Amino acid sequence: MPILFLAAYACSGLASLIYEVAWTRLLTLYMGHGLAAASTVVAAFMGGLAAGSFLGGRVAPRLTPARTLYTYIALELTVAAIAIVVPYELAALTPLLVWSYRNGAAGFLFSSIRLVSCLTLMFVPALALGATFPIAVRWFVRSGEAGRGGGALYAANTVGAAAGALAAGFVLIPAIGVRATTFVGIAAAGVACAAALVIVRRGDRVERPLQGRRRGPERRAPPPERPAPQQARSPSWLPAAALGISGFAALMYEIAWTRALALVVGPTTYAFSATVTALVAGTAIGSTLGAVFSARTRRPAVALSLVLALASIAMIWSGALIGGYVPRLIARSLARSSAFNQSLPEHTLLAAALLLPAAVCLGAAFPLAFDMAGGGHGSSARSISVVYAVNTVAAVGGSLAAGFIAIPAIGLQHTFRAVSLLVVIAAGVVVVWGRVPGRARVASLAPIAIALALVVWMPSWDRELLASGVYKYAQYVDRDLDLESALKSGTLVYYRDGAVSTVSLKRLTGTLSMSVDGKVDASNGGDMLTQKMLAHLPLLLHAKPRDVCIIGLGSGVTLGAALTHPVSRADVIEISPEVVDASRYFAADNRQALDDPRTRLIVGDGRSHLLLSSQQYDVIVSEPSNPWMAGVAALFTREFFTAVRRRLAPGGIVCQWAHTYDISEADFRSILATFLAVFPGATAWLVGDSDVLLVASTSPIDDLLANVARGWQRSGVAAGLRAQSVLEPFEILSLFAAGPAEISRFAAGAAVQTDDRTALEFSGPRAVANRTSRDNASALRQAVDEKAAPAAIRQAREAATAPEWRNRGAMLLAANDYGNAFDAYLSSLTREATDAASLDGFVRTSIAAHAEERALTLLESWAGTHPRDPSIRIAMSRLLAATGALDRAIDIAAEACRIAPGTPAALEQLASILADVGDVERLDPVVAELQRAAPLRAATEYYAGAARYLRRDLPAALGLVRQATTIDPGYAAAHNLTGAIEAMLGHTVEARRALETALRLDARDAATYVNLGLLEMSADNRAAAAGYFAEALSLDPKSTAARAGFARARQ
């Protein structure tokens, strides 16, 4: 019967963890995924557990064995019944939440109502779950063996809880959804009740089930209470104090570890599940070992201080590893293979290996503390329940302290330090106030001293590596490069740990990027077109936009774009305070949008805002992160899109961002199908091959397309888009990809994402890990019949001129969409083959898109049809030079010079190749021709200086290139050469100034980074030199100078 009851209590643990996971997911959908909402849910649940344990401990001693089991069954059935109705209770409370939210302005009122709502929903079932422990102790634990019996119960329950965490997070919710998973928990509780009922029906009311077989008949009533043999006892408050401090620290440790693990394996739901499973499993193992050890020791205080000190050592050990060694290990692993089926178990085992030592020690503390707190059989339940309740209440405090205070204030690393220090203090409290003999006390101080030393010694974390997103970007690093240096290349300008995420800013080759938990979410480089189009597209389609809502602040560029329109109000909802802080580094790009009086910033959950707000908006923009990140998939469900639709004013427009990269076709089609299910008039607009904007309205989009040209006349709109080469409405209309009929056909049969079963959250990480290369954008385009496009779109395409196609090419080139930019330039050149700007873009995109052979064939064809035009031959020469065919490139450039003698562009192209190959003998005549044809051009002075530089006439060369920068201060190549010459002359300060100026003018020139690296090497600043060489290699992996310099810098 004891074994059967332990199995029953394990099933109870399994059910309780399933309930907790399911209810937390359900409540955060309404309350929000932010820190305050999540903490409220956790506090309500764990507070109920603590209250239940305390009250159960008061009731349990009064019960007979049979009534104890019946009470246990009643508690389990009560929780199961409540579990069925929780969704309906939540729906009934929603109007109260809506009333208290006050469109995001209620503050304390909403927080209070949210807490009351969570208590209403969670407190009673959690109280019942908490009461099961002292009730179980009352039946199971025999007199004088509180540690062994209580530890065995706790171990069985946590074994079940570990199985529940593993099953719910990795199997059940992905496979059958939240509601069905809840019923699995109910079934497990039913099994526990059935087992308890079997025990009752068999008439086994043995007071001491752990006792060996008796020779006499069993007694049906409990024996009189007898005090167990005692050594000198420790103070009654001590075990509760020790487990209270350790419980406070344990929850801080769990939250800090969840956040840290997200940085190195990715912020996926699997990372969270792996953390919880490892911690609970470790606690189960520790409880089992502690129960065994408790039965064999007469000095539980000594043992308790030892395991707490060891837990502190394990915590600081794991904290030290996660800050450097672990991300390096994962980076190397993913660089070899990133297959999801391999990386998931590897990462889970890694989390277990790092978390288990501390968890085992903390788990072992429970039976030892129970042993210290135990008494007679009746008082065991009460004493143990007090210890358990104190531990649980402290755990609530630890979770709140970690999220609201420790992590935001001192960061993750110092939170690990603080946690370890708290556990050391708990160990010290036991040694000082426990009944520990003199020699044992001295021996107990040794591990405590070691733990304190490690807390002080803990090495600093490698922030550059943690911010690099090793879990995502390591797999893309060229294997010929140094992996860690490639990941850390660039300059980390901002890094801040928050309760929700870690936000960092890195400047790499002139682009400032914002990363959330290592994943780049915004930048002022290739992302600018998407960030601006998210606002401009829906606002241009709307005739009179006034009220705008933006879900997700990011860099603030979308908000800044929205404010260029005549809007009256722009509500922006951002869940992370750290993102808000970091966005101010983009002030020049977002036009200081947060300081605009029309902006209302709400730090909170975007989904909750739309669900609980009564505000109507003309335009709603949703730009969340990728749905494979934990919690983000909730912004891609049918229920979320329904909330969006309800918040749209008549004629309102929604613009939803989604990605086409690192996602399977099934998941991509599912997103489109879900959006279309709520917005039957949905349209898809492709910004390159990486981003899709899903746009819909309460009015047909076809009727709104004419508004784009009218909205273009709004003050500031055209100017705001000019930097992204969006010069005319055609460029915007050209992004249209599919209407509702095409989307319906493409997404036919795809699953619709729901709150109950958000498959994206679980399938998304697979595509990232497996480097899914499916071209979803092309698949969507192939499913589209261009003849079915709206009339305005068809007419715009048919009437587009060569300059308009050229502008589209420039727009897409600025967005790093080289393939489609190449096609756009090709469309321009088929209309006007001699357009120099189109030819320039055509060559650049052909190189970036690896379409050199096709481009060369086309150029040769056009050269044949335009025998007297030099511009096509100049383009050919540039392309040939880029591919390494230097001799032919020189010949083609010389031919261009012969066709059009004295043409500066042809002469400059020939001079550039000759300068690159160092052929000064042939360069001098070209320079002389340039000086005759264009004596006042900066390029003329530059190539004259290059010729003198090649002849090592450095003073003359310096004077000429300085003259070039005087004529054209924006001539980056001239500043670069100036810096190189100054360095050779030993003028370090002047050299650095010139090279840094060159970088400001052209941050994409690998040669400048190489020169800066060489300059730092000459100053013996190897770390800085390695950084510059790494940036050069990120631009040009084939650069032999950069590779050689990097190798020297790393020696």
SVG drawing of the C-alpha trace seen along z (x, -y; Angstrom):
<svg xmlns="http://www.w3.org/2000/svg" viewBox="-19 -72 78 85">
<polyline fill="none" stroke="black" stroke-width="0.4" points="0.0,0.0 2.8,-2.6 4.1,-2.0 0.6,-2.4 0.1,-5.6 3.5,-6.9 2.4,-6.2 -0.9,-8.0 0.9,-11.0 3.2,-11.0 0.1,-11.1 -1.0,-14.0 2.3,-15.8 2.0,-15.1 -1.5,-16.5 -0.6,-19.6 2.3,-20.5 0.0,-20.0 -2.6,-22.3 0.0,-24.9 1.4,-25.0 -2.1,-25.0 -3.5,-27.6 -0.5,-29.9 -0.7,-29.8 -4.4,-30.5 -4.3,-33.3 -1.3,-35.1 -3.4,-35.2 -5.8,-37.5 -3.6,-39.1 -0.5,-39.6 2.9,-38.0 4.6,-40.8 6.4,-40.6 3.6,-42.0 1.0,-39.7 3.2,-36.6 4.2,-37.4 0.6,-37.9 -0.3,-34.5 2.6,-32.8 2.0,-34.6 -1.7,-33.6 -0.9,-30.0 2.0,-29.6 0.2,-31.7 -2.6,-29.2 -0.2,-26.3 1.3,-27.9 -2.1,-28.7 -3.3,-25.2 -0.3,-23.6 -0.7,-25.7 -4.4,-25.1 -4.0,-21.4 -1.4,-21.1 -3.9,-22.4 -6.7,-20.1 -4.7,-16.9 -3.9,-15.9 -7.6,-15.8 -8.4,-13.2 -8.5,-9.4 -6.5,-7.5 -9.7,-6.7 -10.9,-10.3 -7.4,-11.4 -7.7,-9.5 -11.2,-10.6 -10.1,-14.2 -7.3,-13.6 -9.7,-12.3 -12.0,-15.2 -9.2,-17.7 -8.1,-16.1 -11.7,-16.0 -12.2,-19.6 -9.2,-20.7 -10.3,-18.5 -13.7,-20.0 -12.4,-23.6 -9.9,-22.8 -12.9,-22.1 -14.5,-25.5 -11.5,-27.7 -11.8,-28.9 -15.4,-29.8 -14.6,-31.6 -11.9,-33.6 -14.4,-34.5 -16.9,-35.7 -14.2,-37.9 -13.1,-39.5 -15.7,-42.4 -14.3,-43.3 -10.8,-43.3 -12.0,-45.5 -13.6,-48.0 -10.4,-48.2 -8.0,-48.5 -9.3,-51.9 -7.4,-51.8 -4.1,-51.3 -4.3,-54.3 -5.7,-52.6 -2.3,-51.6 -2.9,-50.5 -6.6,-49.8 -6.0,-47.3 -3.1,-45.7 -5.4,-45.3 -8.3,-43.8 -5.8,-41.5 -4.5,-40.3 -8.0,-39.8 -9.0,-38.0 -6.0,-35.7 -6.7,-35.0 -10.4,-34.2 -9.3,-31.8 -6.2,-30.2 -6.3,-30.5 -9.0,-27.8 -7.6,-25.1 -4.0,-25.9 -5.1,-25.9 -6.6,-22.4 -3.4,-21.2 -1.3,-22.7 -3.4,-20.9 -2.8,-17.5 0.7,-17.5 0.0,-17.7 -2.9,-15.4 -0.6,-12.9 1.9,-13.3 -0.7,-12.6 -1.5,-9.3 1.9,-8.3 4.5,-9.4 5.1,-7.3 6.1,-8.8 9.7,-9.9 10.5,-9.6 9.3,-12.9 12.4,-13.3 12.3,-9.8 8.5,-9.8 8.1,-13.4 11.0,-13.2 9.6,-10.1 6.3,-11.9 8.0,-15.0 10.2,-13.0 7.2,-11.0 5.3,-14.2 8.2,-15.9 8.9,-12.9 5.4,-13.2 5.8,-17.0 8.9,-16.4 7.0,-14.0 4.2,-16.6 6.5,-19.4 8.2,-17.2 5.0,-15.8 3.1,-19.2 6.0,-21.2 7.4,-18.8 4.5,-16.5 1.0,-17.2 0.4,-20.9 2.1,-20.7 0.1,-17.6 -3.3,-18.1 -3.6,-21.7 -4.1,-23.3 -7.7,-22.2 -7.0,-18.5 -3.8,-18.6 -5.8,-19.8 -8.0,-16.8 -4.9,-14.6 -4.1,-16.2 -7.6,-15.5 -7.2,-11.9 -3.9,-11.7 -5.7,-13.1 -8.4,-10.5 -5.8,-7.8 -4.5,-9.2 -8.1,-9.2 -8.7,-5.6 -5.5,-4.4 -6.4,-6.1 -9.9,-4.6 -8.4,-1.2 -6.3,-1.7 -9.4,-2.7 -11.6,0.1 -9.0,2.7 -9.3,1.5 -5.6,0.6 -5.6,-2.1 -2.2,-1.3 -0.8,-4.3 2.8,-3.5 3.0,-2.2 6.7,-2.5 7.1,-0.1 8.1,3.5 5.6,6.4 4.1,7.0 3.5,10.3 0.4,9.2 -2.9,7.9 -3.1,4.4 -4.7,1.8 -7.5,-0.3 -7.0,-3.4 -4.0,-5.6 -1.8,-4.8 -1.2,-7.4 1.3,-10.0 4.8,-9.2 7.7,-11.6 10.5,-10.2 13.9,-9.8 15.7,-13.1 19.1,-14.5 19.4,-18.1 16.9,-19.7 17.4,-22.8 15.1,-25.8 11.6,-25.0 11.8,-28.0 15.2,-27.0 14.1,-24.4 11.4,-26.8 13.8,-29.7 16.4,-27.6 13.9,-26.4 12.4,-29.9 15.7,-31.5 16.6,-28.6 13.1,-28.7 13.4,-32.4 16.7,-31.8 15.5,-28.8 12.8,-30.7 15.2,-33.5 17.6,-30.9 14.9,-29.3 14.0,-32.7 17.6,-33.7 18.4,-30.4 15.4,-30.5 16.5,-34.0 20.2,-32.9 19.3,-29.7 17.2,-31.8 20.4,-33.7 22.4,-30.7 19.8,-28.2 17.1,-30.6 14.0,-32.1 11.8,-29.2 9.1,-27.4 11.5,-24.4 14.1,-26.3 11.5,-27.1 10.3,-23.6 13.8,-22.2 14.6,-24.5 11.5,-23.6 11.9,-19.9 15.5,-19.8 14.8,-21.7 11.9,-19.6 13.6,-16.4 16.7,-17.4 14.5,-18.3 12.9,-14.8 16.3,-13.1 17.5,-15.2 14.4,-14.5 14.8,-10.8 18.4,-10.9 17.7,-13.2 15.0,-10.9 17.4,-8.0 20.1,-10.1 17.7,-11.5 16.9,-8.0 20.6,-7.3 21.8,-10.5 21.4,-11.7 22.6,-15.2 20.1,-16.5 21.3,-20.1 24.9,-19.2 23.6,-17.5 21.2,-20.4 24.0,-23.0 26.2,-20.8 23.7,-20.4 22.8,-24.1 26.5,-25.0 26.9,-22.5 23.8,-24.0 25.4,-27.4 28.6,-26.1 26.6,-24.4 24.7,-27.6 27.8,-29.8 29.5,-27.0 26.6,-26.9 26.3,-30.7 30.0,-30.9 29.7,-28.4 26.6,-30.0 28.4,-33.3 31.1,-32.0 31.8,-28.3 28.3,-27.2 27.6,-29.6 31.0,-28.7 30.1,-25.0 26.7,-25.5 28.2,-27.7 30.7,-25.0 28.0,-22.3 25.6,-24.3 28.4,-25.1 28.8,-21.4 25.1,-20.5 22.0,-22.4 19.4,-19.7 16.5,-20.2 16.2,-16.5 19.9,-16.6 20.1,-20.1 16.9,-19.8 18.0,-16.7 21.6,-18.1 20.4,-21.4 18.0,-19.7 20.7,-17.5 23.0,-20.5 20.5,-22.3 20.0,-19.2 23.7,-18.8 24.1,-22.4 20.9,-22.6 20.8,-19.2 23.6,-19.6 22.0,-22.6 18.5,-21.2 19.5,-17.9 21.0,-19.7 18.0,-21.9 15.7,-18.9 17.8,-17.0 17.2,-19.9 13.5,-19.2 13.6,-15.8 16.4,-17.0 14.4,-20.1 11.4,-17.9 13.4,-15.7 14.5,-18.7 10.9,-19.9 9.3,-16.5 7.7,-15.4 5.0,-12.9 2.9,-11.5 0.1,-13.9 2.4,-16.9 4.5,-15.8 1.8,-16.9 1.5,-20.3 5.3,-20.9 6.1,-19.8 3.2,-21.8 4.6,-24.9 8.0,-24.3 6.5,-23.6 4.2,-26.7 7.1,-29.0 9.2,-27.6 6.3,-28.3 5.6,-31.8 9.3,-32.6 9.4,-31.2 6.6,-33.7 8.8,-36.4 11.8,-35.1 10.0,-35.1 8.8,-38.7 12.2,-39.8 14.0,-38.3 11.8,-39.9 11.0,-43.3 14.2,-44.0 17.2,-41.8 17.5,-41.2 16.6,-44.7 18.7,-46.4 21.9,-44.2 21.7,-42.0 21.6,-38.3 25.2,-37.6 24.9,-39.4 21.6,-37.8 23.4,-34.4 25.8,-35.8 23.0,-37.1 21.2,-33.7 24.3,-31.8 25.0,-34.2 21.5,-33.7 21.8,-30.0 25.2,-30.3 23.5,-32.5 20.8,-29.8 23.6,-27.3 25.3,-29.6 22.0,-30.1 21.7,-26.4 25.3,-26.1 25.0,-29.0 21.6,-28.3 21.4,-24.5 22.4,-22.0 25.8,-21.3 28.6,-19.9 31.9,-21.8 33.9,-19.7 31.0,-19.3 30.5,-23.0 34.1,-23.7 33.8,-21.1 30.5,-22.6 32.2,-26.0 34.6,-24.7 32.1,-24.3 30.5,-27.6 33.8,-29.3 34.4,-27.7 31.0,-28.9 31.7,-32.5 35.0,-32.5 33.4,-31.3 30.8,-34.0 33.5,-36.6 35.7,-34.9 32.9,-34.4 34.4,-35.5 32.7,-38.2 30.3,-37.1 31.2,-37.5 28.5,-40.0 29.6,-40.2 29.2,-36.5 25.9,-36.3 24.5,-39.1 25.6,-37.5 22.7,-35.0 24.9,-31.9 21.9,-29.6 20.8,-31.3 23.8,-32.8 26.6,-30.3 25.3,-28.0 25.8,-30.7 29.4,-31.5 31.8,-30.5 33.8,-27.5 37.0,-29.1 36.5,-31.9 37.2,-32.0 33.7,-31.2 33.8,-33.3 35.4,-36.3 32.9,-36.3 30.0,-36.2 31.5,-38.9 32.6,-41.2 31.3,-44.8 31.0,-47.1 28.5,-46.4 27.1,-49.8 24.3,-48.8 23.5,-45.7 20.8,-45.4 19.2,-42.5 15.5,-42.8 12.9,-40.5 11.4,-39.8 14.4,-39.8 18.0,-40.9 18.3,-43.7 21.5,-44.7 22.7,-47.1 25.6,-46.3 27.2,-48.5 28.6,-46.4 29.9,-47.8 28.0,-51.0 24.7,-49.4 23.2,-49.6 21.2,-46.5 18.9,-45.8 18.8,-42.3 16.4,-40.7 17.8,-37.7 20.5,-37.6 18.0,-37.6 18.2,-40.8 14.8,-42.4 15.5,-45.9 18.3,-47.9 18.9,-51.1 20.3,-49.0 18.4,-46.5 15.4,-46.5 14.6,-50.2 12.3,-49.6 10.2,-47.0 10.1,-49.2 8.9,-52.2 6.5,-50.3 4.7,-48.8 3.4,-52.3 3.4,-54.0 1.5,-51.3 -1.6,-51.2 -1.6,-54.9 -1.3,-55.7 -4.2,-53.3 -6.4,-55.1 -7.9,-58.3 -8.0,-60.1 -6.0,-58.3 -6.3,-59.8 -5.8,-57.2 -3.0,-54.6 -2.0,-51.7 1.4,-50.0 2.2,-46.7 5.9,-46.6 8.2,-49.6 11.5,-48.0 13.8,-50.7 10.9,-53.2 11.3,-53.7 7.7,-52.5 6.3,-54.9 8.4,-57.7 7.1,-56.8 3.5,-56.9 4.0,-60.3 4.9,-61.8 1.2,-61.4 -1.4,-63.8 -2.4,-61.5 -3.9,-62.8 -2.7,-60.0 -0.3,-57.1 -0.5,-54.5 2.6,-52.2 2.6,-49.1 5.9,-47.6 6.3,-44.8 10.0,-45.4 11.2,-48.5 14.7,-47.7 13.5,-48.0 12.1,-51.4 15.4,-52.5 17.4,-51.1 15.2,-52.6 16.5,-56.1 19.8,-55.2 17.8,-55.3 16.6,-58.8 18.1,-60.1 16.3,-57.3 12.9,-57.4 12.8,-61.2 12.7,-61.2 9.3,-59.6 8.8,-59.0 9.1,-62.7 6.3,-63.6 3.3,-64.8 1.0,-62.6 2.8,-59.5 1.3,-57.5 3.7,-54.8 2.2,-51.9 4.7,-49.4 2.6,-46.3 1.3,-43.4 0.0,-44.3 -2.5,-41.4 -4.0,-42.3 -4.3,-45.9 -6.4,-45.0 -8.4,-42.5 -9.2,-44.8 -9.2,-48.3 -12.3,-50.0 -10.3,-52.4 -11.1,-52.3 -8.2,-52.8 -8.1,-53.8 -4.8,-51.8 -3.4,-49.0 0.1,-47.8 1.4,-44.6 5.1,-44.1 6.0,-41.4 9.1,-39.3 9.2,-35.8 6.6,-33.4 9.1,-30.7 10.1,-32.9 8.1,-32.0 4.9,-33.9 5.1,-35.6 2.9,-33.0 0.0,-34.4 0.1,-37.4 -0.6,-35.1 -3.7,-33.3 -7.3,-33.6 -8.3,-35.1 -5.7,-37.8 -6.7,-38.8 -10.3,-38.8 -9.4,-41.3 -7.6,-43.4 -10.7,-43.4 -12.9,-44.6 -10.6,-47.5 -10.7,-48.8 -12.9,-51.8 -15.2,-51.8 -12.9,-51.8 -9.9,-50.8 -6.9,-49.0 -4.6,-46.4 -1.0,-45.7 0.5,-42.5 4.1,-41.6 5.2,-38.1 8.5,-36.5 9.2,-34.2 12.6,-33.1 13.5,-30.4 9.9,-29.1 8.5,-26.0 6.0,-26.4 3.3,-24.7 3.8,-27.3 3.9,-30.2 0.7,-29.0 -0.8,-28.6 -0.1,-32.2 -1.8,-33.4 -4.7,-31.0 -5.3,-32.3 -5.2,-35.9 -7.6,-35.2 -10.0,-33.4 -10.6,-36.7 -10.0,-39.1 -11.6,-37.6 -10.3,-40.6 -6.7,-40.0 -3.8,-41.0 -0.1,-40.2 2.7,-42.6 6.2,-41.2 9.0,-43.4 11.8,-41.5 12.0,-37.8 12.1,-38.0 9.1,-40.0 5.5,-39.9 2.9,-42.5 -0.6,-41.2 -3.0,-44.1 -6.7,-44.1 -9.5,-46.5 -13.2,-46.6 -13.5,-48.0 -12.2,-46.2 -8.5,-47.0 -9.1,-47.5 -11.1,-50.6 -8.3,-52.1 -5.4,-51.8 -6.1,-55.2 -5.4,-56.7 -1.7,-55.9 -1.1,-58.6 -3.2,-61.1 -1.5,-60.3 1.9,-60.7 1.2,-64.5 1.1,-64.7 3.9,-66.8 6.9,-64.8 5.8,-61.4 7.9,-61.5 10.9,-62.9 10.7,-60.2 10.8,-57.5 13.5,-59.0 16.3,-57.5 15.1,-54.0 14.9,-55.0 11.1,-55.0 10.7,-58.0 7.2,-57.4 4.0,-55.6 4.8,-52.9 7.5,-51.5 4.9,-51.0 2.3,-49.5 5.0,-47.2 5.2,-45.4 1.7,-43.9 1.9,-40.1 -1.5,-38.5 -5.1,-39.2 -7.6,-37.2 -8.3,-34.7 -4.6,-34.0 -4.0,-33.8 -6.9,-31.4 -5.5,-29.2 -2.0,-29.2 -3.1,-28.5 -5.7,-25.9 -5.8,-23.2 -3.4,-24.9 -4.1,-24.8 -5.6,-27.8 -3.6,-28.9 -5.7,-29.1 -5.1,-30.0 -5.8,-26.5 -3.3,-25.0 -0.6,-27.4 1.4,-25.0 3.8,-27.8 5.4,-28.1 6.5,-24.5 7.1,-23.9 8.8,-27.3 12.0,-26.5 12.4,-23.4 12.7,-25.5 15.2,-27.8 17.4,-25.0 17.1,-23.0 18.0,-26.1 14.8,-25.8 15.7,-27.3 12.3,-27.0 11.7,-30.1 8.3,-30.9 8.1,-34.3 8.8,-32.7 6.2,-30.0 3.6,-32.6 4.5,-34.5 4.2,-31.3 0.7,-30.8 -0.4,-34.2 -1.9,-35.0 -0.8,-38.5 -3.8,-39.0 -6.0,-38.6 -4.3,-41.6 -6.4,-44.7 -6.8,-47.0 -4.7,-49.7 -1.8,-47.3 -1.9,-45.9 -2.1,-49.4 0.9,-50.6 3.0,-47.6 2.1,-47.9 2.8,-51.7 6.0,-51.6 8.9,-53.3 12.6,-52.5 13.3,-55.0 10.4,-53.6 11.8,-50.0 15.3,-51.4 13.9,-53.0 12.3,-49.8 15.7,-48.1 17.4,-50.7 14.6,-50.3 15.1,-46.6 18.9,-46.9 18.7,-49.1 16.7,-46.4 19.4,-43.8 16.9,-41.9 19.5,-41.3 17.6,-38.8 14.5,-40.9 16.5,-44.1 18.4,-42.4 15.1,-41.6 14.0,-45.2 17.2,-46.6 16.8,-44.1 13.3,-45.4 14.7,-48.9 17.5,-48.0 15.2,-46.1 13.5,-49.5 16.7,-51.6 19.9,-49.6 22.3,-52.5 21.0,-54.0 24.2,-54.4 22.4,-54.3 20.5,-51.1 23.7,-49.5 25.5,-50.3 22.7,-48.7 22.5,-45.8 26.2,-45.0 26.1,-45.4 23.0,-43.2 24.3,-40.5 27.4,-40.2 25.4,-40.1 22.9,-37.6 25.6,-35.4 24.1,-36.0 27.4,-37.1 27.2,-34.7 23.7,-35.7 24.5,-39.4 27.6,-39.1 25.7,-37.4 23.0,-40.1 25.6,-42.9 27.4,-41.3 24.1,-41.2 23.3,-44.8 26.9,-45.9 26.3,-44.2 23.2,-46.2 24.8,-49.5 28.3,-49.4 29.1,-53.0 27.9,-53.3 30.7,-53.2 28.4,-52.8 27.6,-49.1 31.3,-48.3 32.1,-50.1 29.5,-48.0 31.0,-44.8 34.5,-45.8 33.3,-46.3 31.6,-43.0 34.6,-41.2 36.9,-42.9 34.7,-41.7 34.8,-38.1 38.6,-38.2 38.9,-38.4 41.2,-41.4 42.9,-41.1 39.6,-41.0 38.2,-43.8 41.1,-46.0 40.6,-45.2 36.9,-46.1 37.6,-49.3 40.2,-50.3 37.6,-49.6 35.2,-51.9 37.9,-54.6 38.5,-54.1 34.8,-54.2 34.3,-57.5 37.7,-59.2 38.0,-61.6 34.9,-60.1 35.8,-60.4 33.7,-57.4 35.6,-55.1 39.0,-56.5 38.2,-56.2 37.1,-52.5 40.3,-51.7 42.4,-53.6 40.7,-51.8 41.6,-48.4 45.2,-49.4 45.6,-50.9 44.2,-47.7 46.7,-45.5 49.5,-47.9 50.3,-48.5 51.7,-52.0 53.3,-51.9 49.9,-51.7 48.2,-53.8 50.3,-56.9 49.0,-57.5 45.4,-57.0 45.9,-59.6 47.4,-62.0 44.4,-61.6 42.1,-62.2 44.0,-65.3 43.4,-66.6 39.8,-65.6 38.6,-66.3 41.2,-68.3 38.9,-69.5 37.4,-66.1 38.1,-64.6 38.7,-61.2 41.4,-62.7 43.3,-63.8 42.7,-60.5 44.1,-58.4 47.0,-60.7 47.7,-60.3 47.3,-56.5 49.9,-56.5 52.4,-58.4 51.5,-56.1 52.4,-53.1 55.8,-54.7 56.2,-55.3 56.3,-59.0 54.3,-59.4 54.4,-63.2 53.3,-63.9 50.6,-61.2 49.3,-62.7 49.0,-66.1 47.0,-64.8 44.6,-62.7 44.1,-65.5 43.2,-67.7 40.6,-65.0 39.0,-65.2 38.9,-69.0 37.1,-68.9 34.7,-66.2 34.6,-65.8 32.4,-62.8 34.9,-60.8 35.4,-57.8 38.1,-56.1 40.2,-59.2 39.9,-59.4 40.9,-55.7 44.0,-56.2 44.8,-59.3 44.7,-57.3 46.9,-54.5 49.5,-57.1 49.5,-58.9 50.0,-55.5 53.0,-54.8 54.4,-58.2 54.0,-57.5 51.2,-60.0 49.0,-57.7 46.5,-60.4 46.0,-61.8 45.7,-58.3 43.0,-57.2 41.1,-60.4 41.1,-59.9 40.2,-56.2 37.3,-56.9 36.1,-59.5 36.2,-57.0 34.1,-54.6 31.5,-57.2 31.2,-57.9 31.2,-54.2 30.9,-51.7 30.7,-48.8 34.3,-49.1 36.3,-46.1 39.6,-47.8 39.0,-50.6 38.6,-48.1 41.7,-46.3 43.7,-49.6 42.3,-50.3 43.3,-46.8 46.8,-47.4 46.9,-50.7 45.9,-49.1 48.5,-46.3 51.2,-48.9 50.1,-50.3 50.2,-46.7 46.4,-46.9 45.7,-43.3 42.2,-43.1 41.0,-46.2 42.9,-45.0 41.2,-41.6 37.8,-43.4 38.5,-45.4 39.8,-42.4 36.7,-40.5 34.4,-43.2 36.3,-43.3 35.8,-39.5 32.1,-40.0 32.0,-42.2 34.4,-40.2 35.1,-36.7 37.6,-36.2 39.9,-39.1 43.4,-37.7 44.6,-40.8 41.9,-40.6 42.5,-36.9 46.2,-37.4 45.8,-40.4 43.3,-38.5 45.6,-35.6 48.5,-37.9 46.2,-39.7 45.1,-36.4 48.7,-35.1"/>
</svg>
